[in-house]
């Protein structure tokens, strides 16, 4: 087909339906330049594979950005994922995220544990719970993808423990976590390929020296972030030496490896927050010029390729640990102080002292808070007890008042009935007197004869000096005392 077309152009000239050659060249050149730029900025893809089925992986930052892409890839390969998040496992977002991840990957072995990297006590709680197990739990891999950035122009931010947030989340929390999990890592069998994958950033190159310190006046978001990444790299190299120095009971060499990974610049939520300076105006500009972000920055999936290479490349277990991976290949560190043992020693000791001081202060605060809670609970219990006693007393008073009221009503009713009875009796007496049926009968007039039987005398009484009709009415069953029955 190209040959007839070229012959047609040769004999009849350039087709009128095609754009002009210069314009066509511009369009093709532009498309080609954009394509080549995107291909270059996307980076290399991971070609290594590894059987991840059943392997236990702890991962921080696994709900967004590069960590989410890494989690998805590992879950698709059958790994048992334990997400370390600052959210509680019952949080609605986390529950939906895990359910969606299980549905997409068909892997039900995905769980979550609450570990807030901005809280050293939260880190200690999880790590001590993990190592407090006999026999030791299986642990194949730790991937530390979590990181934070303070937007440019923002003031210095500290955690509730009084530590600068970038330093604690990016370095100190990881230092604390790996320090406590060290026994669990060293207790793994010799034939188990254990890896600690630590993503970093090329900003460490511009960071100030660690022994120089960073005061409040010289603090900037850029400097704080770069310094935290440099400290993390220095610690990673020192931690590998710490693992290698361990003498196993079986006298076999240590197989755990620390792998540093530089994933490159990607369109992650952290990068977007950095570029927009954490403002709505910045977000608007980001959306307007999103094409440049798409062209020059990697997607989270492509940025995760170097992390996956560090996770799956089989050759890394056969070489000493502490290697730096970038674009799915091993590269050298750009700074010599990363391997400086004196700097690493000072950093390790300073970090230990800082954690010890912070944890002591927080322990005192928690003890005071607990005491206050117990005091408040005791106060509430006393108040509840008093309220119950008041209710009980009120119920007793109400019961007594009801009883008194009932007695009063009963007495009033009885008095009324007695009064009505007297009136009835008086009325009947008057009627009887008028009829003349019982007129002059002394026994009828006495109150004791309140029935018809006693109102009728058993015999006729003759009044005399020795007889009393009233007394005779009481003893009419006895002898007549000389009274003759008529």
Sine and cosine of phi, psi and omega as CSV:
sin_phi,cos_phi,sin_psi,cos_psi,sin_omega,cos_omega
0.00,0.00,-0.61,0.79,0.03,-1.00
-0.90,0.43,-0.56,0.83,-0.04,-1.00
-0.92,0.39,-0.71,0.70,0.07,-1.00
-0.88,0.48,-0.59,0.81,0.01,-1.00
-0.91,0.42,-0.69,0.72,0.02,-1.00
-0.91,0.41,-0.60,0.80,0.04,-1.00
-0.91,0.42,-0.61,0.79,0.03,-1.00
-0.91,0.42,-0.65,0.76,0.04,-1.00
-0.91,0.41,-0.60,0.80,-0.03,-1.00
-0.92,0.39,-0.67,0.74,-0.10,-0.99
-1.00,0.03,-0.57,0.82,-0.10,-1.00
-0.95,-0.31,-0.19,0.98,-0.01,-1.00
0.99,-0.15,0.02,-1.00,-0.07,-1.00
-0.94,0.35,0.76,-0.65,-0.02,-1.00
-0.88,0.47,0.62,-0.78,0.00,-1.00
-0.97,0.26,-0.39,0.92,-0.04,-1.00
-0.99,0.17,-0.17,0.99,0.06,-1.00
-1.00,-0.03,0.54,-0.84,0.08,-1.00
-0.88,0.47,0.25,-0.97,0.03,-1.00
-0.89,0.45,0.54,-0.84,-0.07,-1.00
-0.83,0.56,-0.65,0.76,-0.02,-1.00
-0.92,0.40,-0.68,0.74,0.03,-1.00
-0.91,0.41,-0.67,0.74,0.03,-1.00
-0.89,0.46,-0.62,0.78,0.03,-1.00
-0.90,0.43,-0.63,0.78,0.03,-1.00
-0.90,0.43,-0.70,0.71,-0.01,-1.00
-0.90,0.45,-0.74,0.67,0.00,-1.00
-0.90,0.44,-0.62,0.78,0.04,-1.00
-0.91,0.43,-0.65,0.76,0.02,-1.00
-0.91,0.41,-0.73,0.68,0.01,-1.00
-0.88,0.47,-0.66,0.75,0.01,-1.00
-0.91,0.41,-0.64,0.77,0.01,-1.00
-0.91,0.41,-0.68,0.74,0.03,-1.00
-0.90,0.44,-0.67,0.74,-0.01,-1.00
-0.90,0.43,-0.71,0.71,0.01,-1.00
-0.91,0.42,-0.64,0.77,0.02,-1.00
-0.89,0.45,-0.71,0.71,0.01,-1.00
-0.91,0.42,-0.63,0.78,0.03,-1.00
-0.90,0.44,-0.63,0.78,-0.02,-1.00
-0.95,0.31,-0.71,0.70,-0.06,-1.00
-0.96,0.30,-0.34,0.94,0.02,-1.00
-0.95,0.30,-0.37,0.93,0.04,-1.00
0.99,0.14,-0.04,-1.00,-0.05,-1.00
-1.00,0.03,0.42,-0.91,0.03,-1.00
-0.99,-0.14,0.48,-0.88,0.01,-1.00
-0.98,0.22,0.80,-0.60,0.03,-1.00
-0.96,-0.27,-0.08,1.00,-0.04,-1.00
-1.00,0.08,0.51,-0.86,0.04,-1.00
-0.72,-0.70,0.42,-0.91,-0.02,-1.00
-0.42,-0.91,0.59,-0.80,0.03,-1.00
-0.95,0.30,0.95,-0.32,-0.03,-1.00
-0.98,-0.20,0.05,1.00,-0.09,-1.00
-0.88,0.47,0.83,-0.55,0.05,-1.00
0.99,0.15,-0.05,1.00,0.00,-1.00
-0.98,0.19,0.69,-0.72,-0.06,-1.00
-1.00,0.01,0.84,-0.54,-0.07,-1.00
-0.82,-0.57,0.85,-0.53,0.17,-0.99
-1.00,-0.06,0.77,-0.64,-0.04,-1.00
-0.66,-0.75,0.76,-0.65,0.10,-0.99
-0.99,-0.17,0.48,-0.88,-0.02,-1.00
0.92,0.39,0.49,0.87,-0.08,-1.00
-1.00,0.03,0.20,0.98,-0.01,-1.00
-0.94,-0.33,-0.02,1.00,0.01,-1.00
-0.38,-0.92,0.37,-0.93,0.11,-0.99
0.89,0.45,-0.64,-0.77,-0.05,-1.00
-0.90,0.43,-0.60,0.80,0.02,-1.00
-0.89,0.46,-0.63,0.78,0.03,-1.00
-0.92,0.40,-0.66,0.75,0.03,-1.00
-0.90,0.43,-0.64,0.77,0.04,-1.00
-0.91,0.41,-0.67,0.74,0.02,-1.00
-0.87,0.49,-0.69,0.72,0.01,-1.00
-0.87,0.49,-0.71,0.70,-0.02,-1.00
-0.90,0.43,-0.67,0.74,-0.01,-1.00
-0.93,0.36,-0.62,0.78,0.02,-1.00
-0.91,0.41,-0.60,0.80,0.04,-1.00
-0.91,0.42,-0.42,0.91,0.01,-1.00
-1.00,-0.05,0.14,0.99,0.13,-0.99
1.00,0.00,0.22,0.98,0.00,-1.00
-0.96,0.29,0.49,-0.87,0.10,-1.00
-1.00,0.03,0.93,-0.36,-0.14,-0.99
-0.99,-0.15,0.73,-0.68,0.16,-0.99
-0.87,-0.49,0.96,-0.27,-0.02,-1.00
-0.99,0.13,0.81,-0.58,0.06,-1.00
-0.98,-0.18,0.96,-0.29,-0.09,-1.00
-0.80,-0.60,0.35,-0.94,0.05,-1.00
-0.98,0.21,-0.20,0.98,0.01,-1.00
-1.00,0.06,0.49,-0.87,0.07,-1.00
-0.95,0.32,0.51,-0.86,0.01,-1.00
-0.86,0.51,-0.34,0.94,0.00,-1.00
-1.00,-0.01,0.00,1.00,0.01,-1.00
-0.89,0.46,0.66,-0.75,-0.10,-1.00
-0.89,0.46,-0.66,0.75,0.02,-1.00
-0.88,0.47,-0.72,0.70,-0.04,-1.00
-0.92,0.39,-0.62,0.79,0.03,-1.00
-0.89,0.45,-0.72,0.69,0.02,-1.00
-0.91,0.42,-0.63,0.78,-0.01,-1.00
-0.89,0.45,-0.71,0.70,-0.01,-1.00
-0.93,0.38,-0.65,0.76,0.04,-1.00
-0.88,0.48,-0.67,0.75,0.02,-1.00
-0.91,0.40,-0.64,0.77,0.01,-1.00
-0.91,0.42,-0.64,0.76,0.04,-1.00
-0.91,0.41,-0.62,0.78,0.01,-1.00
-0.93,0.38,-0.67,0.74,-0.04,-1.00
-0.94,0.35,-0.59,0.81,-0.09,-1.00
-0.99,-0.15,-0.28,0.96,-0.09,-1.00
0.94,0.33,0.26,0.97,-0.03,-1.00
-0.95,-0.31,0.90,-0.43,-0.01,-1.00
-1.00,0.02,-0.10,0.99,-0.05,-1.00
-1.00,0.00,0.84,0.54,0.03,-1.00
-0.80,-0.60,0.85,-0.53,-0.08,-1.00
-0.74,-0.68,0.06,-1.00,0.00,-1.00
-0.64,-0.77,0.58,-0.81,0.10,-1.00
-0.76,-0.65,0.61,-0.79,-0.02,-1.00
-0.99,0.12,0.90,-0.43,0.06,-1.00
-0.64,-0.77,0.96,-0.27,0.02,-1.00
-1.00,-0.02,0.94,-0.35,-0.03,-1.00
-0.93,0.38,-0.27,0.96,0.08,-1.00
-1.00,0.10,0.07,1.00,-0.01,-1.00
-0.72,-0.69,0.95,-0.32,-0.04,-1.00
-0.91,0.42,-0.52,0.86,0.03,-1.00
-0.91,0.40,-0.61,0.79,0.05,-1.00
-0.90,0.44,-0.64,0.77,0.04,-1.00
-0.89,0.45,-0.70,0.71,-0.01,-1.00
-0.91,0.43,-0.65,0.76,-0.01,-1.00
-0.86,0.51,-0.73,0.68,0.00,-1.00
-0.92,0.39,-0.74,0.68,-0.10,-0.99
-0.90,0.43,-0.68,0.74,0.02,-1.00
-0.92,0.39,-0.57,0.82,0.06,-1.00
-0.92,0.40,-0.58,0.81,-0.01,-1.00
-0.93,0.36,-0.68,0.73,-0.06,-1.00
-0.99,0.15,-0.26,0.97,-0.02,-1.00
-0.99,0.14,0.95,0.32,-0.05,-1.00
-0.43,-0.90,0.64,-0.76,0.05,-1.00
-0.72,-0.69,0.84,-0.55,-0.04,1.00
-0.94,0.34,0.22,-0.98,-0.04,-1.00
-0.85,0.52,0.61,-0.79,0.02,-1.00
-0.92,0.38,0.46,-0.89,0.05,-1.00
-0.95,0.31,0.68,-0.73,0.02,-1.00
-0.55,-0.84,0.93,-0.36,-0.04,-1.00
-0.99,-0.14,-0.47,0.88,-0.13,-0.99
-0.34,-0.94,0.55,-0.83,0.14,-0.99
-0.79,-0.61,0.84,-0.54,0.01,-1.00
-0.88,-0.47,0.90,-0.43,-0.10,-1.00
-0.97,-0.23,0.99,0.15,-0.04,-1.00
-1.00,-0.02,-0.22,0.98,-0.08,-1.00
-0.94,0.33,0.67,-0.74,0.05,-1.00
-0.34,-0.94,0.30,-0.95,0.02,-1.00
-0.66,-0.75,0.43,-0.90,0.04,-1.00
-0.72,-0.70,0.71,-0.70,0.17,-0.99
-1.00,0.03,0.81,-0.59,-0.06,-1.00
-0.84,0.54,0.53,-0.85,0.03,-1.00
-0.85,0.53,0.64,-0.77,-0.01,-1.00
1.00,0.08,-0.09,1.00,0.01,-1.00
-1.00,0.09,0.45,-0.89,0.03,-1.00
-0.96,0.28,0.21,-0.98,0.02,-1.00
-0.91,0.42,0.71,-0.70,-0.04,-1.00
-0.88,-0.47,0.70,-0.72,0.02,-1.00
-0.87,-0.49,0.45,-0.89,0.07,-1.00
-0.97,0.23,0.07,-1.00,0.04,-1.00
-0.90,0.43,-0.31,0.95,0.01,-1.00
-1.00,-0.02,-0.02,1.00,0.06,-1.00
1.00,0.04,0.27,0.96,0.01,-1.00
-0.96,-0.28,0.63,-0.78,0.03,-1.00
-0.84,0.54,0.76,-0.65,-0.23,-0.97
-0.90,0.43,-0.63,0.78,-0.01,-1.00
-0.91,0.42,-0.67,0.74,0.00,-1.00
-0.91,0.41,-0.66,0.75,-0.05,-1.00
-0.95,0.30,-0.75,0.66,-0.08,-1.00
-0.94,0.34,-0.68,0.73,-0.09,-1.00
-0.98,0.18,-0.49,0.87,-0.07,-1.00
-0.81,-0.59,-0.85,0.52,-0.21,-0.98
-0.89,0.46,-0.66,0.76,0.00,-1.00
-0.91,0.41,-0.63,0.78,0.06,-1.00
-0.92,0.39,-0.64,0.77,0.08,-1.00
-0.86,0.50,-0.70,0.71,-0.02,-1.00
-0.92,0.39,-0.69,0.73,-0.03,-1.00
-0.90,0.44,-0.75,0.66,-0.02,-1.00
-0.93,0.36,-0.52,0.85,0.04,-1.00
-0.90,0.44,-0.64,0.76,-0.01,-1.00
-0.98,0.22,-0.58,0.82,-0.01,-1.00
-0.98,0.18,-0.02,1.00,-0.03,-1.00
-0.83,0.56,-0.69,0.72,0.04,-1.00
-0.88,0.47,-0.59,0.81,0.02,-1.00
-0.93,0.38,-0.58,0.82,0.02,-1.00
-0.94,0.34,-0.69,0.72,-0.04,-1.00
-0.95,0.31,-0.34,0.94,-0.03,-1.00
-1.00,0.10,-0.04,1.00,-0.01,-1.00
-0.95,0.31,0.48,-0.87,-0.01,-1.00
-0.87,0.49,0.34,-0.94,-0.06,-1.00
-0.90,0.44,-0.58,0.81,-0.09,-1.00
-1.00,0.08,0.11,0.99,0.00,-1.00
-1.00,-0.10,0.81,-0.59,-0.03,-1.00
-0.99,0.10,1.00,-0.09,-0.03,-1.00
-0.99,-0.13,0.77,-0.64,-0.02,-1.00
-0.74,-0.67,0.62,-0.79,0.13,-0.99
-0.91,-0.41,0.97,-0.26,-0.07,-1.00
-0.99,-0.14,0.85,-0.52,-0.09,-1.00
-0.84,-0.54,0.98,-0.22,0.10,-1.00
-0.92,0.38,0.61,-0.79,0.02,-1.00
-0.75,-0.67,-0.32,-0.95,-0.05,-1.00
-0.51,-0.86,0.52,-0.85,-0.01,-1.00
-0.93,0.37,-0.11,0.99,0.03,-1.00
-0.92,0.38,-0.25,0.97,0.01,-1.00
-0.88,0.48,-0.38,0.92,-0.04,-1.00
-0.89,0.45,-0.59,0.81,-0.05,-1.00
-1.00,-0.05,0.09,1.00,-0.06,-1.00
-0.96,0.30,0.53,-0.85,0.09,-1.00
-0.95,0.32,0.27,-0.96,0.00,-1.00
-0.90,0.44,0.58,-0.81,-0.07,-1.00
-0.93,0.36,-0.56,0.83,-0.03,-1.00
-0.97,0.26,-0.16,0.99,0.01,-1.00
-0.98,0.19,-0.41,0.91,-0.03,-1.00
0.98,0.18,0.17,-0.99,-0.01,-1.00
-0.61,-0.80,0.98,-0.22,-0.03,-1.00
-0.99,0.11,0.07,-1.00,-0.05,-1.00
-0.92,0.39,-0.57,0.82,-0.04,-1.00
-0.94,0.34,-0.59,0.81,-0.03,-1.00
-1.00,-0.01,0.10,0.99,-0.07,-1.00
-0.98,0.21,0.73,-0.69,0.18,-0.98
-0.64,-0.77,0.43,-0.90,0.01,-1.00
-0.84,0.55,-0.65,0.76,-0.01,-1.00
-0.91,0.42,-0.71,0.71,-0.03,-1.00
-0.92,0.40,-0.66,0.75,-0.01,-1.00
-0.89,0.45,-0.67,0.74,-0.01,-1.00
-0.93,0.38,-0.71,0.70,0.00,-1.00
-0.89,0.45,-0.65,0.76,-0.01,-1.00
-0.91,0.41,-0.62,0.78,0.02,-1.00
-0.91,0.41,-0.60,0.80,0.02,-1.00
-0.95,0.32,-0.59,0.81,0.08,-1.00
-0.90,0.44,-0.69,0.72,0.02,-1.00
-0.88,0.47,-0.62,0.79,0.01,-1.00
-0.91,0.42,-0.61,0.79,0.02,-1.00
-0.94,0.34,-0.66,0.75,0.05,-1.00
-0.88,0.47,-0.69,0.72,0.02,-1.00
-0.91,0.42,-0.62,0.78,-0.01,-1.00
-0.87,0.49,-0.70,0.72,0.03,-1.00
-0.90,0.43,-0.66,0.75,0.01,-1.00
-0.93,0.37,-0.57,0.82,0.00,-1.00
-0.93,0.38,-0.56,0.83,0.07,-1.00
-0.90,0.43,-0.66,0.75,0.06,-1.00
-0.91,0.43,-0.59,0.80,0.05,-1.00
-0.89,0.46,-0.66,0.75,0.02,-1.00
-0.94,0.34,-0.64,0.77,-0.02,-1.00
-0.92,0.40,-0.46,0.89,-0.02,-1.00
-0.97,0.23,-0.18,0.98,-0.02,-1.00
-0.97,0.25,0.74,-0.67,0.03,-1.00
-0.99,-0.14,0.92,-0.39,-0.01,-1.00
-0.94,0.34,0.52,-0.85,0.04,-1.00
-0.88,0.48,-0.48,0.88,0.01,-1.00
-1.00,0.04,0.10,0.99,0.05,-1.00
0.90,0.44,0.33,0.95,0.05,-1.00
-1.00,-0.06,0.42,-0.91,-0.04,-1.00
-0.94,0.35,0.38,-0.93,0.02,-1.00
-0.98,0.21,0.75,-0.66,-0.06,-1.00
-0.96,-0.27,-0.03,1.00,0.02,-1.00
-0.95,0.32,0.67,-0.74,-0.05,-1.00
-0.77,-0.64,0.69,-0.73,0.12,-0.99
-0.99,-0.12,0.77,-0.63,-0.03,-1.00
-0.83,-0.56,0.86,-0.51,0.09,-1.00
-1.00,-0.04,0.68,-0.74,-0.06,-1.00
-0.74,-0.67,0.75,-0.66,0.13,-0.99
-0.96,-0.30,0.99,-0.16,-0.07,-1.00
-0.96,0.26,-0.24,0.97,-0.03,-1.00
1.00,-0.03,-0.06,-1.00,-0.02,-1.00
-1.00,0.07,0.78,-0.62,-0.08,-1.00
-0.69,-0.72,0.29,-0.96,0.01,-1.00
-1.00,0.09,0.91,0.41,0.02,-1.00
-1.00,-0.08,0.26,-0.97,0.07,-1.00
-0.84,0.55,-0.59,0.81,0.03,-1.00
-0.91,0.41,-0.69,0.73,0.05,-1.00
-0.90,0.43,-0.65,0.76,0.03,-1.00
-0.89,0.45,-0.63,0.77,0.05,-1.00
-0.92,0.40,-0.57,0.82,0.02,-1.00
-0.92,0.39,-0.72,0.69,-0.05,-1.00
-0.94,0.35,-0.58,0.82,-0.03,-1.00
-1.00,0.08,-0.08,1.00,-0.04,-1.00
0.86,0.51,0.39,0.92,0.05,-1.00
0.92,0.38,0.44,0.90,-0.06,-1.00
-0.82,-0.57,0.34,-0.94,0.04,-1.00
-0.94,0.35,-0.61,0.79,0.04,-1.00
-0.88,0.47,-0.68,0.73,0.04,-1.00
-0.89,0.45,-0.60,0.80,0.03,-1.00
-0.91,0.41,-0.62,0.78,0.06,-1.00
-0.88,0.47,-0.70,0.71,0.04,-1.00
-0.91,0.42,-0.59,0.81,0.03,-1.00
-0.88,0.47,-0.66,0.75,0.01,-1.00
-0.93,0.37,-0.61,0.79,0.00,-1.00
-0.90,0.43,-0.69,0.72,-0.04,-1.00
-0.98,-0.22,0.50,0.87,-0.05,-1.00
-0.88,0.47,-0.46,0.89,-0.03,-1.00
-0.87,0.49,-0.56,0.83,0.02,-1.00
-0.95,0.30,-0.61,0.79,0.07,-1.00
-0.90,0.43,-0.65,0.76,0.04,-1.00
-0.90,0.43,-0.61,0.80,-0.08,-1.00
-0.97,0.24,-0.64,0.77,-0.16,-0.99
-0.99,-0.15,-0.31,0.95,-0.04,-1.00
-0.94,-0.34,0.53,-0.85,0.03,-1.00
-0.96,0.28,0.38,-0.93,0.21,-0.98
-0.98,0.19,0.39,-0.92,0.04,-1.00
-0.84,0.55,-0.56,0.83,0.00,-1.00
-0.92,0.40,-0.65,0.76,0.02,-1.00
-0.96,0.28,-0.55,0.83,0.04,-1.00
-0.92,0.39,-0.47,0.88,-0.01,-1.00
-0.97,0.24,-0.15,0.99,-0.05,-1.00
-0.90,0.44,-0.65,0.76,0.03,-1.00
-0.93,0.38,-0.57,0.82,0.06,-1.00
-0.91,0.42,-0.69,0.72,0.03,-1.00
-0.90,0.44,-0.56,0.83,0.08,-1.00
-0.89,0.46,-0.70,0.71,0.04,-1.00
-0.91,0.42,-0.45,0.89,0.02,-1.00
-0.98,0.19,-0.61,0.79,-0.21,-0.98
-0.95,-0.32,-0.32,0.95,-0.07,-1.00
-0.89,0.45,0.86,-0.51,-0.09,-1.00
-0.96,0.28,-0.42,0.91,-0.05,-1.00
-0.95,0.32,-0.32,0.95,-0.05,-1.00
-0.93,0.36,-0.41,0.91,-0.01,-1.00
-0.98,0.20,-0.26,0.97,-0.04,-1.00
-0.99,-0.11,-0.01,1.00,0.02,-1.00
-0.85,-0.53,0.33,-0.94,0.03,-1.00
-0.84,0.54,0.49,-0.87,-0.03,-1.00
-0.98,0.22,0.04,-1.00,-0.01,-1.00
1.00,0.05,0.23,0.97,-0.02,-1.00
-0.96,0.27,0.49,-0.87,0.04,-1.00
-0.97,-0.26,0.82,-0.57,-0.03,-1.00
-0.94,-0.34,0.75,-0.66,0.08,-1.00
-0.58,-0.82,0.75,-0.66,-0.06,-1.00
0.81,0.59,0.69,0.72,0.08,-1.00
0.86,0.51,0.56,0.83,0.09,-1.00
-0.48,-0.88,0.38,-0.93,0.00,-1.00
-0.99,0.16,0.73,-0.69,0.02,-1.00
-0.76,-0.65,0.25,-0.97,0.03,-1.00
-1.00,0.01,0.46,-0.89,0.07,-1.00
-0.95,0.32,0.57,-0.82,-0.05,-1.00
-1.00,0.07,-0.09,1.00,0.00,-1.00
-0.78,-0.63,0.66,-0.75,-0.03,-1.00
-0.98,0.22,-0.47,0.88,-0.06,-1.00
-0.94,0.33,-0.11,0.99,0.10,-1.00
-0.90,0.44,-0.54,0.84,-0.01,-1.00
-0.98,-0.18,0.19,0.98,-0.01,-1.00
-0.97,0.24,0.91,-0.40,-0.04,-1.00
-0.92,0.40,-0.57,0.82,0.00,-1.00
-0.91,0.41,-0.69,0.73,0.05,-1.00
-0.90,0.44,-0.66,0.75,0.01,-1.00
-0.90,0.43,-0.64,0.77,0.01,-1.00
-0.90,0.43,-0.71,0.70,0.02,-1.00
-0.90,0.44,-0.65,0.76,0.01,-1.00
-0.90,0.44,-0.69,0.72,-0.02,-1.00
-0.89,0.45,-0.74,0.67,-0.03,-1.00
-0.91,0.41,-0.67,0.74,0.01,-1.00
-0.90,0.44,-0.63,0.78,0.01,-1.00
-0.92,0.39,-0.66,0.75,0.05,-1.00
-0.87,0.49,-0.71,0.70,0.00,-1.00
-0.90,0.43,-0.65,0.76,0.02,-1.00
-0.89,0.45,-0.70,0.72,0.01,-1.00
-0.91,0.42,-0.67,0.74,0.02,-1.00
-0.88,0.48,-0.71,0.71,-0.01,-1.00
-0.90,0.43,-0.71,0.71,-0.02,-1.00
-0.90,0.43,-0.68,0.74,-0.03,-1.00
-0.93,0.38,-0.58,0.82,0.07,-1.00
-0.90,0.43,-0.71,0.70,0.02,-1.00
-0.88,0.47,-0.69,0.72,0.00,-1.00
-0.93,0.36,-0.54,0.84,0.04,-1.00
-0.91,0.42,-0.66,0.75,0.06,-1.00
-0.89,0.45,-0.69,0.73,0.02,-1.00
-0.89,0.45,-0.67,0.75,0.01,-1.00
-0.91,0.41,-0.61,0.79,0.03,-1.00
-0.90,0.43,-0.69,0.73,0.05,-1.00
-0.90,0.44,-0.68,0.73,0.02,-1.00
-0.90,0.44,-0.63,0.77,0.04,-1.00
-0.90,0.43,-0.66,0.75,0.03,-1.00
-0.89,0.45,-0.67,0.75,0.04,-1.00
-0.90,0.43,-0.64,0.76,0.04,-1.00
-0.89,0.45,-0.70,0.72,0.03,-1.00
-0.89,0.46,-0.63,0.78,0.03,-1.00
-0.90,0.44,-0.70,0.72,0.02,-1.00
-0.91,0.42,-0.65,0.76,0.02,-1.00
-0.90,0.43,-0.66,0.75,0.04,-1.00
-0.90,0.44,-0.66,0.75,0.03,-1.00
-0.89,0.46,-0.66,0.75,0.03,-1.00
-0.91,0.42,-0.63,0.77,0.03,-1.00
-0.90,0.44,-0.67,0.74,0.04,-1.00
-0.89,0.45,-0.67,0.74,0.04,-1.00
-0.89,0.45,-0.66,0.75,0.05,-1.00
-0.89,0.45,-0.64,0.77,0.02,-1.00
-0.90,0.43,-0.69,0.73,0.05,-1.00
-0.89,0.45,-0.66,0.75,0.03,-1.00
-0.89,0.46,-0.65,0.76,0.03,-1.00
-0.90,0.43,-0.66,0.75,0.04,-1.00
-0.90,0.44,-0.65,0.76,0.05,-1.00
-0.89,0.46,-0.68,0.73,0.02,-1.00
-0.90,0.44,-0.65,0.76,0.01,-1.00
-0.91,0.42,-0.70,0.71,0.03,-1.00
-0.89,0.46,-0.67,0.74,0.02,-1.00
-0.89,0.46,-0.62,0.78,0.03,-1.00
-0.91,0.41,-0.65,0.76,0.04,-1.00
-0.90,0.43,-0.69,0.73,0.02,-1.00
-0.88,0.47,-0.68,0.74,0.01,-1.00
-0.89,0.45,-0.64,0.77,0.02,-1.00
-0.91,0.41,-0.68,0.73,0.01,-1.00
-0.90,0.43,-0.68,0.74,0.02,-1.00
-0.89,0.46,-0.64,0.77,0.05,-1.00
-0.90,0.44,-0.64,0.77,0.02,-1.00
-0.91,0.41,-0.70,0.71,0.03,-1.00
-0.88,0.47,-0.67,0.75,0.02,-1.00
-0.89,0.45,-0.65,0.76,0.03,-1.00
-0.90,0.44,-0.67,0.74,0.02,-1.00
-0.89,0.45,-0.70,0.72,0.00,-1.00
-0.87,0.49,-0.71,0.70,0.03,-1.00
-0.89,0.45,-0.62,0.79,0.03,-1.00
-0.89,0.45,-0.70,0.72,0.02,-1.00
-0.90,0.44,-0.67,0.74,0.00,-1.00
-0.89,0.45,-0.66,0.75,0.03,-1.00
-0.90,0.44,-0.68,0.73,0.01,-1.00
-0.90,0.45,-0.67,0.74,0.02,-1.00
-0.89,0.46,-0.65,0.76,0.01,-1.00
-0.91,0.42,-0.68,0.73,0.02,-1.00
-0.90,0.44,-0.65,0.76,0.02,-1.00
-0.89,0.45,-0.67,0.74,0.02,-1.00
-0.90,0.43,-0.69,0.73,0.04,-1.00
-0.90,0.44,-0.58,0.81,0.03,-1.00
-0.91,0.42,-0.69,0.72,0.01,-1.00
-0.88,0.47,-0.69,0.73,0.01,-1.00
-0.90,0.44,-0.63,0.77,0.03,-1.00
-0.91,0.42,-0.69,0.72,-0.01,-1.00
-0.89,0.45,-0.68,0.74,0.01,-1.00
-0.90,0.44,-0.64,0.77,0.01,-1.00
-0.91,0.42,-0.70,0.72,0.03,-1.00
-0.89,0.45,-0.64,0.77,0.00,-1.00
-0.89,0.46,-0.69,0.73,0.02,-1.00
-0.90,0.44,-0.65,0.76,0.02,-1.00
-0.91,0.42,-0.65,0.76,0.00,-1.00
-0.91,0.41,-0.64,0.77,-0.01,-1.00
-0.90,0.43,-0.64,0.77,0.01,-1.00
-0.90,0.44,-0.61,0.79,0.00,-1.00
-0.96,0.27,-0.38,0.92,0.04,-1.00
0.99,0.14,0.21,0.98,-0.05,-1.00
-0.95,0.32,-0.59,0.81,-0.09,-1.00
-0.75,-0.66,0.46,0.89,-0.02,-1.00
-0.95,0.32,0.73,-0.68,0.03,-1.00
0.99,0.12,0.07,1.00,0.02,-1.00
-1.00,0.07,0.94,-0.35,-0.06,-1.00
-0.91,0.42,-0.55,0.84,-0.04,-1.00
-0.93,0.37,-0.46,0.89,0.01,-1.00
-0.96,0.28,-0.47,0.88,-0.04,-1.00
-1.00,0.07,-0.25,0.97,-0.03,-1.00
-0.99,0.14,0.65,-0.76,-0.07,-1.00
-0.89,0.45,-0.39,0.92,-0.07,-1.00
-0.93,0.37,-0.39,0.92,-0.02,-1.00
-1.00,-0.03,0.99,0.13,-0.08,-1.00
-0.97,-0.24,0.14,0.99,0.11,-0.99
-0.84,-0.54,0.32,-0.95,-0.01,-1.00
-0.92,0.40,-0.52,0.86,0.00,-1.00
-0.91,0.42,-0.70,0.72,-0.02,-1.00
-0.98,0.19,-0.32,0.95,0.04,-1.00
-0.95,0.30,-0.35,0.94,0.05,-1.00
-0.99,-0.11,0.90,-0.43,0.00,-1.00
-0.92,0.39,0.59,-0.81,0.00,-1.00
-0.92,0.38,-0.33,0.94,0.01,-1.00
-0.41,-0.91,0.18,-0.98,-0.01,-1.00
-0.99,0.14,0.79,-0.62,-0.04,-1.00
-0.98,-0.19,0.77,-0.64,0.08,-1.00
-0.98,-0.18,0.86,-0.51,-0.02,-1.00
-0.91,0.41,0.72,-0.70,0.00,-1.00
-0.43,-0.91,0.01,-1.00,-0.04,-1.00
-0.95,0.32,-0.31,0.95,-0.06,-1.00
-0.93,-0.36,0.14,0.99,-0.02,-1.00
-0.84,-0.54,0.57,-0.82,0.05,-1.00
-0.79,-0.61,0.89,-0.46,-0.03,-1.00
-0.87,0.50,-0.54,0.84,-0.03,-1.00
-0.95,0.31,-0.77,0.63,0.02,-1.00
-0.89,0.45,-0.60,0.80,0.01,-1.00
-0.90,0.43,-0.50,0.87,0.02,-1.00
-0.92,0.39,-0.47,0.88,0.02,-1.00
-0.97,0.23,-0.52,0.86,-0.17,-0.99
-0.85,-0.53,0.58,0.81,-0.08,-1.00
-0.95,0.32,-0.16,0.99,0.07,-1.00
-1.00,0.06,-0.28,0.96,-0.03,-1.00
-1.00,0.10,-0.12,-0.99,0.02,-1.00
-0.90,0.43,0.37,-0.93,-0.11,-0.99
-0.99,0.11,0.00,1.00,0.01,-1.00
0.77,0.63,0.77,0.64,0.07,-1.00
0.99,0.11,0.08,1.00,0.00,-1.00
-1.00,-0.01,0.81,-0.59,-0.06,-1.00
-1.00,0.05,0.79,-0.61,0.02,-1.00
-0.94,0.35,0.75,-0.66,0.01,-1.00
-0.99,-0.11,0.00,0.00,0.00,0.00
